[in-house]
Amino acid sequence: MQLLELLERKTAEFNQVDFIKNDPISIPHQFSKLQDIEIMGLWAAVLAWGLRKTIINKCQQLVDYMDGAPHQFITQHEESDLKPFTQFKHRTFNATDALYFIRFFKYYYQQHHSLETAFSQHLKADDIHTGNALIGFHRHFFSLPDYPQRTRKHIATPERNSACKRLNMFLRWMVRSDNNGVDFGLWKKIRPSQLLCPLDVHVDRIARRYGLLQRKQRDWKSVLELTQNLRQFDPNDPVKYDFALFGIGVMEKGVK
């Protein structure tokens, strides 16, 4: 019970609007239109490695390149409008990757109202977690002809035993629903109970400290193990404890 009390207390502490301004989730929070939130939510999640301030600045660059209207830009841009993206770079994510993301978004939104379908259509009725949704999304994302092979490393899949930290974080943002104002809760075809905990270095370290994770590697099987242990505390919303684990880890390390 002591661990549950700690997790609940720390979740309440960090699951607050004050958390938004220093986190990549601040990028999609600039928008109210569903498709803008989806586009910049996915991009912010995919680019979320390194210093959080740098991540936010790089994502803001993308917003500025799209004149502050991502969905409108994606669906209506001319070829000449893509020139600024040829200079984009964040860590190993470069112009080739950025241009393919735009190509996929344009192709996708010409056929679908919401990016939710790209994930939810791959779920089976009895799936207890989003593994099949992640596998299906990865295949869908790279279904266009002549996709750049190098971009595959930026969209993870359980088929490669990846922890899929960034996509799990994106799904948390879009699916979780409460009254705290951090996660958006816009998607309804995926249940919060199906979400998987984003497993980064901070969450990994704190989860091991409290006996929530025994597996040595930080991989897909570790994500399943951690989330299953969190379900013991709240089977309907296990990933809310990501706030606690991440928050404790970041505060200890003084991460900016």
N, C-alpha and C positions, 0 to 999 in steps of 0.2 A: 504493500500500500504506500510505502514511503516514496517509491519510484513514481507511482501514478500521481501522487500529490505534487511531486516535483515537475513532472511533465505537464500537468494541468496548469500549474502556476506559471511556468515559463512560457507555455503556449499563450496563455492570456496576456502575459507581459509583452511578447513580441508580435502577436497577431493584432496589431493596432495600426492605424493610418500613419503614425509617425515612422513606421518601418519603411513606408513606400519611398520616401524621398531619396534615400541612399541605396536603393536596390534597383536592379534592372527592371523590375515590374513597374517602376515609375514611367517608363517609356510608353507602354500601352495605356497607362492611366491618363495620358494626355488626351485620349480620344473617347468619344461616346458612341461612335458608329461601330457596329459589330465587326464588320470586315476590317476596319482600321485596327481595332484591338487585336484581332486574330493575326493579321499580317505582322504587326510590330511586336506582338507577344511572342510569336514563333521566332522572329528574328532576334529579339532580345534574349530569349532563352538559348538559342543556338550560339550566340556570341558571348554567353555568360561564362567566360573564364578569364582569369587575370584580376587586376584591380577593379573593383566595382565602379569607381569614378571613371576609369578609362572605358569600361564597357558602356556605361551610360552615354559618354561623349561620342563614342563610335556609333551607337544606335541613333543618337540625335543627328549625326551626319546623314544617316540614311533617310531620316524623316525630312531633313532640309533638302536633300536631293530630290525628294518627291513632293516638294512644295507644301509640306504639312498635311497632305491628303493622300495617304498611301493607296487606298483602294481605287480612288479616281485615277491616280497616276498609273497604277498597275494595269488598269483596263483601257486607258485612253492614251498612253504615251506614244510618242513617235520615236523612231530609231535614234534620232539626234538627241533626244532627251536623256539617253542612256550614257552620254559621254562622261558625266561626273563619276559614275560607278566604275569606270575603267581605272580610276586612281584609288579605289577603296581597298583598305587592308586592315585587318585586325588579327594579330597573331598569325595563324596559318590560314585564315579565311581571307581570300583575295578577290580580285575583280571577276575572275572566272566563276567563282562560287556565287558572288552577288548577282551576276547577270543570269545565272541559271535559276536562282531563287525567283527572280522577276519573271523569267520565262515560265516557270512552273505555276506561279501565282496567276499569271494572265491566263494560261491554259485552263487552270482549275476554276477560276471565278467566271469564266465564260460559260461554264456548265453547271455550277453549284452556287447556292446562296451563301453557304457557310462552310468553313474549313472543318467543322465538326464531323461532317459526313466522311471526310477522308480518313478519319480514325474510326468512327462508330460503326461504319458499314462492315468492318472486318470483325467485329465482336460477335460472339455466339451468345445465345440466350443464357446459357449456364456458365459463362466465363466468370470466374471469381476475381480476375484481375485483367488489366489492359494489355497483356502481352501480345495477344493476337491483333489488337488495334495498332500497336507499334510496328509489328512485322508488316501488316498490311499497308500502313502509311509509308514505310520505307520503300516497299515495292511500287506503290503508286507514285511516290515522289520521283522515282527514277524510271518511270515508264515512258518518258518522252524519248524520241530517237536522238541519238548522238549526245546523250547527257555526258558531262565531263566526269571521267572516272575519279578524279581527285576530290570531287565534291562529296563522294560517298562517305568520306570520313566525318563529315559534319552532320549527317543524319544517322543516328545510331539505330541498331536493331538487336533484339534479343537473339536473333539467329547467329550473331557473332559473339554471343555471350557478353555483350556490352551492358554496363549498368544503366545506360540510357538516361543519365542524370538530367540532361537538358530537356529532353522530351517529357520526362516524368514531371519536371518542374512546370513546363508549359501546360500540361494537362491539369496539374493542380490549380494553376491560375484560372483556367477556363471552366473547370468543373466544380470545384469546391464552392459551397454557398453558405455564408453565415452573415451576421449583421455587422461585422467588424470593418468591412470596406477595403480589405487588402486583395483577396482573391475575388475574381469577377463572378463566378457562378452562372455564366451565360449558357453553357452547354448542358442539355438535359438528357441526352441519349446515353451518356456514360454516368454511372452512379459513383458518388464519392467513395463508396465502399470498395469499388474496383480499382481505385487509384493506387499507385505504388510510390514509395517514398524516394524522392531524389537523393541519391547517395553521392555526396561530394566528400572532400577530405575532412571537413568540419563535422558533418553528420557521422561519418565513418568513425572518427576518433571518439566522439561522445557516446555513440551507440555501443562501441566496444567497452568503454569504461563502465557502462551500466548493465552490461551483460545482455544487450539486445541483439548483438551480432557476434557470432563465434567464427564464422568462416574467414579464412585468412585473406583471400583475394577480395578486391573491390570489383565485383562483377555482377552479372544478372542473377545468379543464384544467391548472392549476398543481399540483393534488393528484395528478393522474395522472402528470404529468412527474416530480414529486419521488419518488413511490412507485416508478415505473419505474426511476429511478436508484438507489434504495435496494435494489431487487431484485437489482441487480448484485452487491451484497455478501452478501445472504442471500435467495435467491428463495423459500425456504420460510417466512420470518418477517421480511419487510422492515420491518414497523412497530415492531419492537423498538427500532429506532434513534430512534423518537420520544422515548424516554427521554433519549438523548444530546443531540439537537437542542434539546429543550425545557429540559433541565437546564442546558446551557451558556448558553442565552439568559436563563433566569431568574436564574442565579447572577450573570451579568454586570450585569443590571439591578437586582439586589437586590430582586426582587419578593417581596412578602409574601403 
